[in-house]
Amino acid sequence: MDLSIIIVSWNSRDKLKQNLEYIFAAEDGLAKEIWVVDNNSGDGTAEMVNKNFEQVNLIVNSENLGFAKANNQATKRSQGRYILLLNPDMKVYPDTFKNMVAWMDKHPEAGVSGCHLVNEEGETVPHVRRFPRWTDQLATILKIPHIFPGVLNKYLQKDFDYNKEIEVDSIRGSFFMIRREAWRDIGDLDEDFFIWFEEVDYCQRAWRSGWKVMYTPAAQCVDYVGRSFYLLKTRTTQKYFRDSMLKYFRKWHSSWQYWLLRLAWLPLNLFLPR
């Protein structure tokens, strides 16, 4: 088995259907398996997969377990040399998987890698970032980039050249390829993260385990950029973001940085759901 494609879906029936159609249309000669983990969708996602894609390994959860835990469910049962965590709102090209697997085969030092992501108009989706620092996150909490947009330029790597392959700190979780040997060393996604920061945490662990995290333009994929999140209320997404940010800093940074960010969230906590 060359590739295990794992898609976690929550109320993304139509985009997921389109995604799976493109996946099965890719005649690339790879031995692939596809896993869909449905996180208790209410839009008939599981029924759609059962009806239209008998080849898919489907896991149906009775509740929304979050991105990390749902991915782990399928990863533990998968068999591919490479594991691809793929968002449901994506569109792969006929050569996406073939090019990506070929590139990984030539770069055994890469434990985690991502490809060139573009939007519907074919424009690059900026997604390579540096590891978060407390200054970046404090600025985000205080909405400083709304006044001074350039304050996050270094963190967001605004000058990144997406035409060149290079080692990076972290890549976007929407197209997140893991080498099987690296997964054995690093382990599962940290299930303390419900959504957000789980891929940053995994890249951090990859580096600390001696694996490289790399970006390559050798393959390309369309990213519709978080269509599932549009279904959530802004306050709910903010709560998930806050919780994951604080968990990341409690895990990887000094306690004073964690407490500083936690205090900065206090005024906003009044408006976030419990």
VOBA-1610 file (N, C-alpha, C; in pm, whole numbers, padded with zeros to 5 digits, always signed):
BEGIN
Met+00085-00120+00000Met+00000+00000+00000Met+00089+00125+00000Asp+00074+00208-00102Asp+00154+00330-00112Asp+00102+00442-00024Leu-00029+00463-00025Leu-00083+00583+00034Leu-00215+00557+00105Ser-00223+00606+00229Ser-00349+00605+00304Ser-00399+00748+00314Ile-00515+00774+00253Ile-00574+00908+00255Ile-00683+00910+00361Ile-00669+01001+00457Ile-00763+01009+00568Ile-00833+01144+00566Ile-00965+01141+00561Ile-01045+01263+00555Ile-01141+01265+00673Val-01131+01366+00755Val-01225+01385+00866Val-01329+01487+00820Ser-01455+01449+00830Ser-01561+01534+00778Ser-01663+01567+00886Trp-01708+01692+00883Trp-01817+01737+00969Trp-01906+01829+00888Asn-02024+01780+00851Asn-02120+01858+00773Asn-02059+01915+00646Ser-01983+01832+00576Ser-01916+01875+00452Ser-01956+01785+00335Arg-02080+01737+00335Arg-02123+01634+00240Arg-02090+01669+00094Asp-02130+01785+00049Asp-02116+01817-00093Asp-01970+01834-00134Lys-01891+01906-00051Lys-01750+01922-00082Lys-01676+01789-00072Leu-01714+01707+00026Leu-01651+01575+00040Leu-01681+01489-00082Lys-01804+01491-00128Lys-01840+01412-00247Lys-01756+01452-00366Gln-01743+01583-00386Gln-01660+01632-00497Gln-01514+01589-00479Asn-01465+01600-00356Asn-01327+01562-00325Asn-01304+01415-00360Leu-01394+01328-00315Leu-01379+01183-00340Leu-01387+01152-00489Glu-01470+01223-00562Glu-01479+01201-00706Glu-01347+01231-00774Tyr-01281+01339-00732Tyr-01150+01372-00789Tyr-01045+01269-00748Ile-01052+01222-00625Ile-00956+01121-00579Ile-00966+00995-00662Phe-01088+00947-00685Phe-01105+00822-00761Phe-01083+00841-00910Ala-01086+00965-00957Ala-01058+00991-01099Ala-00908+00993-01128Ala-00827+00999-01023Ala-00682+01006-01041Ala-00625+00867-01067Glu-00602+00836-01191Glu-00543+00707-01228Glu-00391+00722-01230Asp-00333+00709-01112Asp-00191+00739-01098Asp-00105+00616-01073Gly-00165+00499-01072Gly-00089+00376-01054Gly-00050+00346-00911Leu-00092+00429-00818Leu-00060+00406-00677Leu-00160+00312-00613Ala-00111+00233-00520Ala-00200+00151-00438Ala-00246+00238-00321Lys-00376+00275-00323Lys-00428+00369-00225Lys-00544+00308-00146Glu-00560+00357-00026Glu-00681+00330+00051Glu-00733+00465+00099Ile-00866+00477+00107Ile-00927+00602+00149Ile-01012+00576+00272Trp-00989+00657+00373Trp-01065+00651+00497Trp-01141+00782+00514Val-01269+00772+00545Val-01348+00889+00583Val-01397+00868+00725Val-01370+00964+00811Val-01418+00961+00948Val-01521+01072+00962Asp-01646+01034+00983Asp-01752+01132+00995Asp-01777+01164+01141Asn-01762+01291+01175Asn-01775+01336+01314Asn-01919+01379+01347Asn-02010+01282+01333Asn-02150+01305+01369Asn-02212+01419+01289Ser-02195+01415+01158Ser-02256+01517+01073Ser-02408+01503+01073Gly-02474+01615+01052Gly-02619+01614+01045Gly-02672+01639+00906Asp-02586+01625+00805Asp-02625+01658+00668Asp-02627+01537+00575Gly-02622+01416+00633Gly-02625+01296+00550Gly-02493+01257+00489Thr-02384+01304+00548Thr-02252+01272+00495Thr-02227+01122+00490Ala-02250+01053+00601Ala-02223+00909+00608Ala-02308+00833+00506Glu-02434+00871+00493Glu-02522+00805+00396Glu-02473+00827+00253Met-02425+00947+00225Met-02371+00977+00092Met-02251+00889+00060Val-02161+00876+00157Val-02041+00793+00134Val-02081+00647+00112Asn-02171+00596+00195Asn-02216+00457+00181Asn-02280+00432+00045Lys-02356+00528-00002Lys-02429+00511-00127Lys-02340+00522-00250Asn-02245+00615-00247Asn-02170+00648-00369Asn-02027+00594-00374Phe-01971+00558-00259Phe-01829+00521-00256Phe-01808+00397-00170Glu-01843+00283-00226Glu-01829+00157-00152Glu-01685+00124-00121Gln-01592+00182-00200Gln-01450+00152-00180Gln-01393+00220-00056Val-01464+00320-00005Val-01414+00398+00108Val-01434+00324+00239Asn-01331+00328+00323Asn-01343+00277+00459Asn-01405+00386+00544Leu-01526+00362+00592Leu-01602+00466+00662Leu-01610+00438+00811Ile-01576+00539+00891Ile-01592+00534+01036Ile-01694+00643+01073Val-01801+00604+01140Val-01905+00699+01177Val-01906+00716+01328Asn-01879+00837+01373Asn-01877+00866+01517Asn-02013+00920+01562Ser-02050+00886+01684Ser-02179+00928+01740Ser-02171+01068+01800Glu-02051+01126+01800Glu-02032+01263+01846Glu-01913+01322+01773Asn-01900+01454+01779Asn-01787+01521+01716Asn-01666+01508+01807Leu-01572+01423+01766Leu-01454+01396+01849Leu-01340+01493+01824Gly-01355+01581+01727Gly-01248+01674+01695Gly-01157+01619+01587Phe-01071+01706+01534Phe-00984+01671+01421Phe-00879+01567+01459Ala-00810+01589+01569Ala-00699+01501+01605Ala-00745+01358+01635Lys-00844+01345+01722Lys-00889+01212+01762Lys-00949+01134+01646Ala-01024+01203+01561Ala-01084+01136+01446Ala-00977+01088+01348Asn-00876+01170+01322Asn-00767+01126+01235Asn-00694+01006+01294Asn-00673+01007+01424Asn-00604+00896+01488Asn-00681+00765+01474Gln-00813+00772+01475Gln-00894+00652+01460Gln-00858+00578+01331Ala-00845+00654+01222Ala-00816+00592+01093Ala-00668+00561+01076Thr-00583+00649+01126Thr-00438+00630+01111Thr-00394+00496+01171Lys-00448+00463+01286Lys-00410+00338+01354Lys-00450+00216+01273Arg-00548+00229+01187Arg-00596+00115+01108Arg-00545+00118+00964Ser-00475+00224+00928Ser-00429+00239+00790Ser-00301+00159+00767Gln-00267+00139+00639Gln-00153+00054+00604Gln-00054+00116+00508Gly-00079+00235+00459Gly+00006+00294+00356Gly+00146+00330+00402Arg+00239+00333+00308Arg+00375+00380+00337Arg+00373+00526+00377Tyr+00276+00598+00323Tyr+00256+00738+00356Tyr+00112+00759+00401Ile+00096+00847+00497Ile-00036+00882+00550Ile-00063+01026+00510Leu-00176+01050+00444Leu-00213+01186+00405Leu-00339+01228+00479Leu-00326+01329+00564Leu-00441+01390+00626Leu-00491+01498+00531Leu-00612+01478+00480Leu-00666+01564+00375Leu-00801+01620+00419Asn-00815+01752+00414Asn-00943+01812+00450Asn-01050+01775+00348Pro-01177+01773+00389Pro-01283+01738+00294Pro-01304+01841+00185Asp-01274+01967+00214Asp-01296+02075+00117Asp-01171+02101+00035Met-01127+01997-00036Met-01007+02005-00119Met-01038+01948-00258Lys-00956+01982-00355Lys-00966+01927-00489Lys-00826+01886-00535Val-00807+01757-00554Val-00677+01708-00600Val-00676+01700-00751Tyr-00558+01713-00809Tyr-00540+01698-00953Tyr-00502+01553-00985Pro-00513+01512-01111Pro-00481+01373-01145Pro-00341+01328-01105Asp-00246+01424-01099Asp-00108+01387-01066Asp-00066+01427-00925Thr-00160+01478-00843Thr-00123+01527-00710Thr-00057+01418-00625Phe-00123+01305-00611Phe-00071+01199-00524Phe+00056+01136-00582Lys+00055+01114-00713Lys+00172+01053-00778Lys+00295+01140-00758Asn+00282+01268-00781Asn+00395+01360-00767Asn+00441+01370-00622Met+00346+01370-00530Met+00382+01385-00389Met+00453+01260-00337Val+00403+01144-00372Val+00466+01018-00327Val+00605+01006-00389Ala+00618+01040-00517Ala+00749+01033-00583Ala+00848+01127-00514Trp+00801+01245-00477Trp+00889+01340-00408Trp+00931+01287-00271Met+00837+01231-00198Met+00870+01175-00066Met+00968+01059-00078Asp+00953+00978-00181Asp+01045+00866-00202Asp+01189+00914-00222Lys+01203+01033-00280Lys+01336+01089-00307Lys+01391+01168-00189His+01310+01190-00087His+01352+01270+00028His+01323+01195+00158Pro+01400+01091+00185Pro+01375+01009+00305Pro+01391+01083+00436Glu+01452+01200+00433Glu+01470+01278+00555Glu+01342+01352+00595Ala+01248+01361+00502Ala+01123+01433+00528Ala+01025+01344+00602Gly+00996+01379+00725Gly+00897+01302+00802Gly+00757+01353+00778Val+00746+01485+00759Val+00617+01550+00734Val+00636+01646+00617Ser+00539+01652+00528Ser+00554+01743+00415Ser+00418+01793+00367Gly+00423+01907+00298Gly+00304+01966+00239Gly+00335+02013+00099Cys+00230+02030+00018Cys+00251+02069-00121Cys+00203+02212-00146His+00203+02252-00272His+00160+02386-00311His+00007+02391-00311Leu-00050+02473-00226Leu-00195+02489-00218Leu-00238+02614-00292Val-00344+02602-00372Val-00396+02716-00446Val-00546+02728-00420Asn-00602+02846-00445Asn-00746+02864-00432Asn-00815+02834-00565Glu-00944+02860-00571Glu-01022+02827-00691Glu-00974+02904-00814Glu-00912+03017-00791Glu-00862+03097-00904Glu-00719+03060-00942Gly-00662+02962-00872Gly-00525+02920-00902Gly-00418+03001-00833Glu-00460+03089-00741Glu-00364+03171-00668Glu-00311+03097-00545Thr-00186+03119-00512Thr-00124+03052-00399Thr-00197+03086-00269Val-00223+02983-00190Val-00278+03001-00055Val-00160+03002+00042Pro-00126+03115+00102Pro-00013+03118+00198Pro-00044+03027+00316His+00045+02934+00344His+00016+02840+00453His+00139+02793+00531Val+00257+02833+00489Val+00378+02797+00564Val+00400+02902+00672Arg+00418+02857+00795Arg+00435+02951+00906Arg+00551+02909+00995Arg+00602+03007+01067Arg+00702+02977+01170Arg+00630+02926+01294Phe+00704+02862+01383Phe+00643+02820+01508Phe+00595+02943+01585Pro+00480+02934+01650Pro+00424+03051+01720Pro+00514+03099+01833Arg+00523+03230+01846Arg+00590+03293+01961Arg+00483+03368+02040Trp+00513+03395+02164Trp+00413+03461+02247Trp+00378+03599+02194Thr+00477+03667+02133Thr+00451+03801+02080Thr+00350+03797+01964Asp+00364+03695+01876Asp+00270+03680+01765Asp+00128+03657+01816Gln+00118+03567+01912Gln-00015+03528+01960Gln-00079+03639+02044Leu+00003+03712+02118Leu-00051+03824+02195Leu-00106+03931+02100Ala-00033+03956+01993Ala-00080+04052+01894Ala-00212+04006+01832Thr-00224+03876+01809Thr-00347+03821+01752Thr-00464+03839+01848Ile-00442+03807+01975Ile-00548+03821+02077Ile-00595+03966+02086Leu-00502+04058+02084Leu-00533+04201+02101Leu-00577+04267+01970Lys-00585+04189+01862Lys-00630+04240+01731Lys-00539+04349+01675Ile-00412+04348+01714Ile-00319+04450+01667Ile-00300+04447+01515Pro-00302+04326+01450Pro-00286+04325+01304Pro-00396+04400+01229His-00510+04424+01293His-00616+04503+01229His-00571+04648+01210Ile-00480+04691+01297Ile-00430+04828+01289Ile-00294+04833+01219Phe-00208+04737+01254Phe-00073+04729+01195Phe-00057+04590+01130Pro-00104+04569+01009Pro-00102+04438+00943Pro+00037+04374+00936Gly+00141+04455+00927Gly+00275+04400+00911Gly+00334+04336+01034Val+00267+04348+01148Val+00323+04298+01273Val+00340+04147+01272Leu+00263+04077+01188Leu+00272+03931+01182Leu+00346+03880+01058Asn+00412+03968+00986Asn+00477+03929+00862Asn+00580+03817+00880Lys+00659+03824+00987Lys+00761+03723+01010Lys+00698+03589+01045Tyr+00599+03593+01134Tyr+00529+03470+01174Tyr+00459+03404+01055Leu+00393+03484+00972Leu+00320+03432+00856Leu+00410+03410+00735Gln+00537+03443+00748Gln+00635+03428+00641Gln+00585+03487+00509Lys+00553+03615+00514Lys+00498+03683+00398Lys+00591+03684+00278Asp+00722+03666+00304Asp+00819+03667+00195Asp+00854+03526+00147Phe+00776+03426+00189Phe+00808+03287+00154Phe+00793+03264+00004Asp+00890+03192-00054Asp+00888+03161-00197Asp+00826+03023-00217Tyr+00703+03019-00264Tyr+00633+02892-00282Tyr+00672+02818-00408Asn+00771+02868-00478Asn+00824+02799-00596Asn+00944+02711-00564Lys+00989+02714-00438Lys+01108+02638-00399Lys+01077+02541-00286Glu+01138+02423-00292Glu+01124+02329-00181Glu+01224+02367-00072Ile+01182+02353+00052Ile+01266+02399+00162Ile+01215+02340+00294Glu+01306+02330+00390Glu+01266+02293+00526Glu+01188+02408+00588Val+01085+02375+00662Val+01002+02478+00725Val+00972+02438+00869Asp+00914+02531+00944Asp+00871+02498+01080Asp+00744+02415+01077Ser+00641+02467+01011Ser+00514+02395+01009Ser+00439+02420+00879Ile+00350+02326+00845Ile+00270+02335+00724Ile+00122+02323+00760Arg+00039+02360+00669Arg-00106+02358+00689Arg-00159+02215+00703Gly-00252+02196+00794Gly-00306+02063+00818Gly-00404+02014+00713Ser-00440+02097+00616Ser-00538+02056+00516Ser-00482+01955+00416Phe-00349+01957+00395Phe-00279+01858+00313Phe-00149+01827+00387Phe-00153+01720+00466Phe-00049+01695+00565Phe-00002+01551+00550Met+00113+01533+00482Met+00161+01397+00454Met+00267+01356+00556Ile+00250+01235+00609Ile+00340+01181+00712Ile+00399+01049+00664Arg+00529+01037+00674Arg+00595+00911+00642Arg+00563+00809+00752Arg+00534+00686+00713Arg+00495+00585+00811Arg+00600+00567+00920Glu+00727+00565+00882Glu+00833+00549+00982Glu+00835+00667+01079Ala+00808+00786+01027Ala+00804+00904+01113Ala+00687+00894+01210Trp+00573+00850+01161Trp+00456+00834+01248Trp+00486+00735+01361Arg+00561+00630+01330Arg+00596+00534+01436Arg+00684+00600+01542Asp+00770+00692+01499Asp+00857+00763+01594Asp+00781+00871+01671Ile+00701+00947+01601Ile+00637+01065+01659Ile+00511+01028+01735Gly+00434+00935+01679Gly+00309+00894+01741Gly+00189+00963+01679Asp+00075+00948+01745Asp-00050+01005+01696Asp-00054+01157+01714Leu-00152+01220+01652Leu-00182+01359+01683Leu-00224+01369+01829Asp-00188+01477+01892Asp-00222+01498+02033Asp-00371+01530+02045Glu-00444+01440+02110Glu-00589+01453+02118Glu-00635+01558+02219Asp-00542+01621+02288Asp-00578+01735+02373Asp-00623+01854+02289Phe-00583+01855+02160Phe-00624+01961+02070Phe-00750+01915+01997Phe-00860+01986+02017Phe-00985+01950+01949Phe-00979+01995+01804Ile-00936+02115+01782Ile-00915+02171+01648Ile-00819+02289+01662Trp-00735+02308+01562Trp-00630+02411+01559Trp-00510+02373+01645Phe-00394+02406+01594Phe-00264+02388+01658Phe-00219+02242+01665Glu-00306+02147+01628Glu-00262+02007+01634Glu-00155+01979+01530Glu-00162+02043+01412Glu-00060+02020+01312Glu+00070+02092+01348Val+00058+02209+01412Val+00178+02280+01458Val+00248+02199+01566Asp+00170+02144+01656Asp+00223+02058+01761Asp+00293+01937+01700Tyr+00232+01878+01596Tyr+00292+01759+01534Tyr+00424+01793+01465Cys+00428+01908+01399Cys+00553+01951+01336Cys+00661+01976+01440Gln+00623+02034+01552Gln+00716+02055+01662Gln+00774+01921+01710Arg+00688+01824+01725Arg+00731+01691+01770Arg+00816+01621+01665Ala+00785+01645+01538Ala+00865+01586+01430Ala+01009+01636+01436Trp+01025+01767+01448Trp+01158+01826+01458Trp+01233+01770+01578Arg+01166+01760+01690Arg+01231+01712+01811Arg+01262+01563+01805Ser+01199+01491+01712Ser+01228+01348+01693Ser+01333+01325+01586Gly+01385+01434+01529Gly+01492+01421+01430Gly+01445+01415+01285Trp+01316+01438+01261Trp+01263+01438+01125Trp+01250+01581+01074Lys+01262+01596+00943Lys+01244+01727+00882Lys+01099+01748+00841Val+01054+01872+00853Val+00925+01914+00800Val+00955+01995+00676Met+00895+01959+00564Met+00934+02021+00438Met+00813+02063+00354Tyr+00834+02170+00279Tyr+00737+02215+00180Tyr+00795+02187+00041Thr+00708+02143-00052Thr+00752+02123-00189Thr+00645+02169-00287Pro+00686+02233-00398Pro+00591+02268-00503Pro+00577+02156-00606Ala+00634+02038-00578Ala+00630+01927-00673Ala+00489+01878-00699Ala+00398+01901-00604Ala+00258+01863-00621Ala+00171+01983-00588Gln+00049+01981-00641Gln-00041+02094-00620Gln-00182+02045-00589Cys-00256+02124-00511Cys-00390+02086-00469Cys-00471+02213-00444Val-00600+02209-00473Val-00687+02323-00446Val-00740+02313-00304Asp-00729+02422-00230Asp-00778+02429-00093Asp-00889+02534-00087Tyr-01009+02489-00052Tyr-01122+02582-00042Tyr-01125+02655+00092Val-01023+02630+00173Val-00994+02707+00295Val-01109+02710+00395Gly-01124+02596+00462Gly-01207+02590+00582Gly-01355+02613+00563Arg-01416+02554+00461Arg-01559+02574+00441Arg-01641+02522+00560Ser-01594+02416+00626Ser-01666+02362+00742Ser-01676+02464+00854Phe-01572+02547+00868Phe-01572+02645+00977Phe-01678+02753+00958Tyr-01721+02773+00833Tyr-01823+02873+00808Tyr-01955+02835+00874Leu-01970+02706+00907Leu-02093+02659+00970Leu-02095+02688+01119Leu-01980+02718+01176Leu-01971+02746+01318Leu-01990+02894+01347Lys-02044+02922+01463Lys-02055+03061+01506Lys-01916+03114+01538Thr-01897+03243+01515Thr-01766+03305+01538Thr-01719+03283+01681Arg-01809+03293+01776Arg-01770+03277+01917Arg-01721+03135+01945Thr-01781+03036+01877Thr-01738+02898+01896Thr-01598+02875+01839Thr-01573+02928+01719Thr-01440+02913+01660Thr-01335+02983+01745Gln-01370+03099+01800Gln-01277+03171+01887Gln-01245+03089+02012Lys-01345+03021+02066Lys-01322+02938+02184Lys-01226+02824+02152Tyr-01249+02757+02040Tyr-01160+02648+02000Tyr-01017+02700+01981Phe-01006+02816+01915Phe-00875+02874+01890Phe-00805+02909+02021Arg-00878+02974+02112Arg-00821+03011+02242Arg-00772+02887+02318Asp-00857+02786+02326Asp-00822+02667+02403Asp-00697+02599+02346Ser-00691+02589+02213Ser-00577+02521+02151Ser-00449+02603+02163Met-00460+02734+02148Met-00342+02819+02165Met-00283+02802+02304Leu-00368+02807+02405Leu-00319+02796+02542Leu-00260+02658+02570Lys-00321+02554+02516Lys-00267+02419+02534Lys-00129+02406+02469Tyr-00114+02467+02351Tyr+00015+02462+02283Tyr+00123+02532+02365Phe+00093+02649+02418Phe+00194+02723+02495Phe+00221+02659+02631Arg+00121+02598+02690Arg+00144+02526+02815Arg+00236+02407+02792Lys+00228+02347+02673Lys+00306+02228+02642Lys+00450+02261+02602Trp+00469+02368+02525Trp+00599+02391+02463Trp+00674+02515+02511His+00610+02602+02586His+00673+02728+02622His+00679+02748+02774Ser+00749+02851+02813Ser+00764+02883+02956Ser+00628+02913+03017Ser+00617+02885+03146Ser+00489+02905+03214Ser+00446+03052+03211Trp+00544+03145+03217Trp+00506+03286+03217Trp+00442+03327+03085Gln+00485+03263+02974Gln+00425+03294+02845Gln+00281+03242+02839Tyr+00262+03122+02892Tyr+00128+03065+02898Tyr+00035+03154+02979Trp+00080+03196+03096Trp-00006+03276+03183Trp-00030+03416+03126Leu+00070+03470+03058Leu+00051+03601+02996Leu-00059+03595+02891Leu-00056+03491+02806Leu-00158+03477+02703Leu-00294+03446+02765Arg-00293+03368+02870Arg-00420+03336+02936Arg-00484+03462+02994Leu-00404+03547+03053Leu-00455+03673+03107Leu-00506+03764+02996Ala-00436+03761+02882Ala-00477+03846+02770Ala-00615+03806+02716Trp-00648+03678+02732Trp-00778+03630+02684Trp-00892+03668+02778Leu-00862+03705+02902Leu-00966+03725+03004Leu-01080+03817+02960Pro-01053+03934+02904Pro-01166+04021+02864Pro-01257+03957+02760Leu-01198+03876+02670Leu-01277+03814+02565Leu-01354+03692+02615Asn-01305+03631+02725Asn-01370+03510+02777Asn-01517+03535+02810Leu-01552+03658+02845Leu-01689+03690+02882Leu-01786+03668+02766Phe-01733+03675+02643Phe-01819+03666+02525Phe-01812+03528+02458Leu-01726+03440+02510Leu-01710+03308+02447Leu-01798+03205+02519Pro-01847+03103+02446Pro-01929+03000+02508Pro-01849+02918+02606Arg-01917+02865+02707Arg-01851+02782+02807Arg-01826+02642+02755
//
